[in-house]
Amino acid sequence: MSDEMSVLTKYRKSKAVFIVALLLASLVATGFVWAYKKVHIVADDQMYSVSTLYKNPHKILKQAGITLSPEDEIRLSTVSVNTGTVIEVFRAIPVTVTYQGKTTSLITGKPTVRDVAGQMGIPQDKIKLIPEENTRPVAGMNIRAVTLSEKIEEQETPDLYQIVRQPDATLEKGVEETIQAGENGLKKATVRVRFEDGVKVSADVLSENVAISSKPQIIRVGTRDIVDTSRGAMRFRDVRYMEASAYLPTDGSALGLTATGVSARRGIVAVDPDVIPLGTRVYVPGYGMGLAADTGGAIVGDKIDLCMEDASEAWRFGRRTVKVYVLTD
């Protein structure tokens, strides 16, 4: 009976050892599987996925058959290598960096313009990078590091005078009289001036005050549009100062006909139709009422030819500047 118990005890011990060994083997195997990580690699415009036991990104790249030059750089999407981590390879490329008037050529694998500037020892404060700092460098790129500065200045500027126009019914329409000359004043301003590499690029007014007030220019503007004539008060729409000459009814045509076909006589005037349309009534002080009904080759612009029936009167009139009222219809 004791022998049977001994055999049974040995069997149970052997079975327990086997179970324990099987359990340990299972745990080791399972732990080994769990140790694998699926990692993604971006390099040379390609994406790779690898399963690896390594935690060192350089060993993972070597496992994937990707080699690095001394200037190439890598970046991880996570702090350490885990499943899903992306390892990105930045190949070294030639770029130039211009800073403080000096241009330097270098080979770099830095992933951003800001990183390249940092590699060159360029500070971040008061520096503007061109292209923008988060731009990825490309071969042949010129990176400019522009030094920013500013200063506060006190500036003086003129306080420009205003023009005040005062309607005046005592003056004819079209007449203006200055009754007070304008004078500029003086403004003092505190200005923030910004510079890029020592070149002024902008200025902002921080405060401004008038030190000497300006004096407005005051102009009286005529509004009266009525002129007294031998036929009574008449309304006009324009006043022009024109060079006037005199002509006789037969000067233009032996039959005494005008350009419009009416007979030339006193009161018929020749004009430039682009200045005074034909058929317009006018009033010329010292001559009287007139009708624009004729033209002439020499009557261009602000010129007018007044028809007179007496040669001696025309001779005495000669050529002079006259005031011409263009009457309303």
Order of alpha helices (4+ residues) and beta strands (2+ residues): alpha-beta-beta-alpha-beta-beta-beta-beta-alpha-beta-beta-beta-beta-beta-beta-beta-beta-beta-beta-beta-beta-beta-alpha-beta
